[in-house]
């Protein structure tokens, strides 16, 4: 017997909105660190211009490969599907994805060649 029964009815649109905002926040922090690193190594462009260029997924020169916003889309997809997999009692798919993602990032697999 439960003393307090709580039923949560998730608002799927709100959750998807929060997944997008969370991914944008992570992208903002990573872009900030990347911009600070580039500004310490090379000075030539302004901080704000460099930050906006990196945030859009473009680089400041042709010598580096950039993500063109792919990591943001992948982050939104992960934040959207992981709770569904947990509710469906399929955590092995999440674990498999994390292992695969870690392995491919370790060998440079998901990065563009150039």
C-alpha positions as CSV (number, residue, x, y, z in Angstrom):
1,X,0.0,0.0,0.0
2,X,1.3,3.4,-1.0
3,X,0.9,6.4,1.3
4,X,1.5,8.8,-1.5
5,X,0.9,7.9,-5.1
6,X,2.3,10.2,-7.7
7,X,1.7,9.8,-11.4
8,X,3.9,11.8,-13.6
9,X,2.6,12.7,-17.0
10,X,5.5,14.0,-19.1
11,X,5.0,16.7,-21.5
12,X,6.9,15.4,-24.5
13,X,7.3,18.8,-26.3
14,X,8.7,20.3,-23.1
15,X,11.1,17.5,-22.7
16,X,12.3,17.8,-26.3
17,X,12.6,21.6,-25.8
18,X,14.8,21.0,-22.7
19,X,16.9,18.5,-24.7
20,X,17.5,21.1,-27.3
21,X,18.3,23.8,-24.7
22,X,20.6,21.3,-22.9
23,X,22.5,20.5,-26.1
24,X,22.8,24.2,-26.9
25,X,24.3,24.8,-23.4
26,X,26.8,22.0,-23.8
27,X,27.7,23.4,-27.3
28,X,28.1,26.9,-25.8
29,X,30.6,25.7,-23.1
30,X,32.6,23.6,-25.6
31,X,32.7,26.4,-28.1
32,X,33.8,28.8,-25.3
33,X,36.7,26.6,-24.4
34,X,37.7,26.0,-28.0
35,X,37.6,29.8,-28.7
36,X,39.8,30.5,-25.6
37,X,42.3,27.9,-26.8
38,X,42.5,29.3,-30.3
39,X,42.7,32.9,-29.0
40,X,45.7,31.9,-26.8
41,X,47.4,30.1,-29.8
42,X,46.6,32.6,-32.5
43,X,45.5,36.1,-32.4
44,X,44.2,37.7,-35.5
45,X,40.4,37.7,-35.3
46,X,38.3,39.0,-32.5
47,X,37.1,36.8,-29.7
48,X,33.4,37.3,-30.6
49,X,33.9,36.6,-34.3
50,X,35.9,33.5,-33.5
51,X,33.2,32.3,-31.0
52,X,30.4,32.8,-33.5
53,X,32.2,31.0,-36.2
54,X,32.9,28.0,-34.0
55,X,29.4,28.0,-32.6
56,X,28.0,27.8,-36.1
57,X,30.2,24.8,-36.7
58,X,32.6,26.5,-39.1
59,X,36.2,27.1,-38.6
60,X,38.5,30.1,-39.0
61,X,40.7,28.5,-41.6
62,X,40.9,25.5,-43.8
63,X,43.5,23.6,-41.8
64,X,41.1,22.2,-39.2
65,X,38.0,20.0,-39.5
66,X,34.9,21.2,-37.9
67,X,31.6,19.6,-37.0
68,X,29.1,21.8,-38.9
69,X,26.6,21.4,-36.0
70,X,26.6,17.6,-36.2
71,X,27.5,17.2,-32.6
72,X,24.5,19.3,-31.6
73,X,22.1,17.2,-33.6
74,X,23.6,14.0,-32.2
75,X,23.3,15.4,-28.7
76,X,19.6,16.2,-29.1
77,X,18.9,12.7,-30.5
78,X,20.7,11.1,-27.6
79,X,18.9,13.1,-25.0
80,X,15.6,12.4,-26.8
81,X,16.0,8.6,-27.1
82,X,17.9,7.6,-23.9
83,X,14.8,8.0,-21.6
84,X,12.7,6.0,-24.0
85,X,15.2,3.2,-24.0
86,X,15.4,3.3,-20.2
87,X,11.6,3.1,-19.9
88,X,11.6,0.2,-22.4
89,X,14.1,-1.5,-20.1
90,X,16.8,-1.6,-22.9
91,X,19.9,-0.1,-21.1
92,X,22.2,-2.3,-23.1
93,X,21.5,-0.2,-26.2
94,X,22.7,2.9,-24.3
95,X,25.8,1.1,-23.1
96,X,26.5,-0.2,-26.5
97,X,26.2,3.3,-28.0
98,X,28.4,4.8,-25.3
99,X,31.1,2.2,-25.9
100,X,30.9,2.6,-29.7
101,X,31.0,6.4,-29.4
102,X,34.0,6.3,-27.0
103,X,35.8,3.9,-29.3
104,X,35.2,5.8,-32.5
105,X,36.2,9.1,-30.8
106,X,39.3,7.5,-29.5
107,X,40.5,6.4,-32.9
108,X,39.3,9.6,-34.6
109,X,36.5,7.7,-36.5
110,X,33.7,10.3,-36.4
111,X,35.9,13.2,-37.4
112,X,36.1,14.4,-41.0
113,X,39.3,13.5,-42.9
114,X,41.3,16.3,-44.2
